[in-house]
Amino acid sequence: MIYLHIFWAFFLTNILGYGGGPATIPLIQKEVVEHYHWLTTQEFNEALAMGNALPGPIATKMAGYIGFQVGGYFGSLLAVFATVTPSLILMLTLMGLLYKFRKSPQVKRMTLYVKPTIAVLLGVMTFQSFYESYFQIGIGHILFLGIGSYLLMEKVKVHPGLIVFASLIYGAINL
């Protein structure tokens, strides 16, 4: 039964997550943290940080990791398959229609309406992450990491992946 839950959790989030990885991350969090309780918010945030530090699509990396945590190797394969299946279905069936009507005002309007929705979902996830971090590690660490990350990215032009990696090391040292 766990394998059916793994498949359904990742299939559903990716069929509803129009717009790719950023749109699906809050949906994945809702399923694995709040609905199935497979990970805590902190564990999810750590997996997200590690996934962002690695190359490739974030949704498949998250699916592989969470699927492995919950159901071993088969769970990992099943979660990744469930993650890419909606895209496969949509590419094979709907892309022809979207391409055919790409100049339609309705299609253009649909795309415009999706962008703010994704922004709100990411904002809610960011607030939840900040809220959890505030109570788990304290405001001092949050300010240090936030200000340090901003300065490194904006002033020194360090790649965000390196900052995520350095933050992981900082977190491991300060446990």
N, C-alpha and C positions, 0 to 999 in steps of 0.2 A: 504494500500500500504506500510505503514511503516513496517509492519510485514514481508512482502516479502523481503524488503531491509535488515531487521535484519537477516533473515534466510540466504539470499544470501551472505551477507558480511561475516558471520562466517563460512558458508559452504565452500565458495570459499577459504578463508584464510587457513582453516584447510585441504582442499584437496590439496592445493599447498604447505603447510608447512610440508614437509617430514622431520622427525627428531624430532618431538614433540614440546613442549612449546617454547624453545628458537628460533626455526625456525619460529614459527607462530607469535610471538610477533611483529616483524617489519611489517609483513603483516597485522596484525590486526590494528596496528597504522596507516598504510597507508590508510586502509579503513575507520576507524572511525574518524580519525583526518583530513586527506587530501581529501578523496573522499566524505564522507557523512557529514562531519563537525559536528558530534554528540558531540565530546569533543575537547577541546583545547589540545595543546601539554602538557601544565602544568597539566591539569586534567587527561590526559592519564598517565603521569608519576606518579602522585599521586596514581592512581588506580593500576598501575603496582607495585609500592612500597608496597602498602597495600596487594596486591595479593601475592607478594613474602614473606611477613611476615606470611601469613597463610599457614597451611599445605594443601597438595593436588596439583593436576595439575594446573598450572598457566593459561592455555588457558581456562579451564572451569570456573575458578573464574573470569577472565576478561570478558568472555562472559556473565556470570550471572549478573555481575555488570553493564556492558554497556547496556545489553539488558533491565535491569530494568530501567536505566536512560532514555532510549529512549522509551520503550514501556510498562513499568510497569511489573507486575508479569507475564503476558503472554509473553511479550517481553523477559523477563529473561529466562523463560522455553524454548522458541523457540530458543534463542541464544545458550543455553547449548545443546539443541538437535542438532542444526546445527553444533556445535563444535564436538560432538562425532559421528555424522553420517558418515563422511568420514572414520574415524578409523574403525567403524563397518563394513562398506562396504569393505574396504581394508583387514581387518582381515578375513572376510568370503570368499573373493574371491582370493586375491593375496598371502596370506601367504603360502598357499599350494604350489604355484608355486615357491616362493622364497625358501621355505624349500627344495623343490625337487632339485633346482639348486643352493643350497647354496655354493657349492664348485666351481661353475663356475667362471672363471676369469672376465666375464662381470659383474656379480653380485657384486663381490668384488671390481671391479673398480668403479661401480656406487656408492657404499658406500664411497669410498675414495674421489670422486668428490663432494659429497654433503657436507662434513665437511668444506672445505674452503668457500663454498657459505654461510653456516650458520654463519661462523666467520665474513665474510664481512657484512652481514646483521646486525648482532649484533653490529659491529663496527660503521656502519652508524647511527644506532639508538642511540648509546652512544654519538657520536659526536653531533647529533641533540639535545639530552637531555642536554649535557654540554653547547652548544651554547645558548639554551633557558634559562638555569639557569643563565648563565653569565649575561645576560641582565635583568633578573627578580630579582635575589637576590644579585648579585655582587660576585666579586672574593673572598672577605674575607670569606663569608659563604661557598663558594665552597671549598676553601682550608681547612677551619676548619673541614668541614664534611669529605672531602677526606682524609686528613692526619689523623684525628681522627679515621676514620673507618679502615684505613690501620693498624694503631698502635694497635687498639683494636682486630682486627682479627688476625694479624700476630704475635704480641708480647704477648698479654694477652690471646689470643685464645677464645675470646667471640664469641658466635654463631651469624652468619650474620642476622638471624631473629631479634635478640635483638637489633642489631645495626640499622636495618631498623626501628624498633619500636621507638628507642630512637631518630632517625633522624626525624620521624614524629612528635614526641613531641616537639623537638627543632624547627621545622618549624611552629608548631601551636603557640608556645610561641613567636616566632619572627615575627608574622604577623603584 
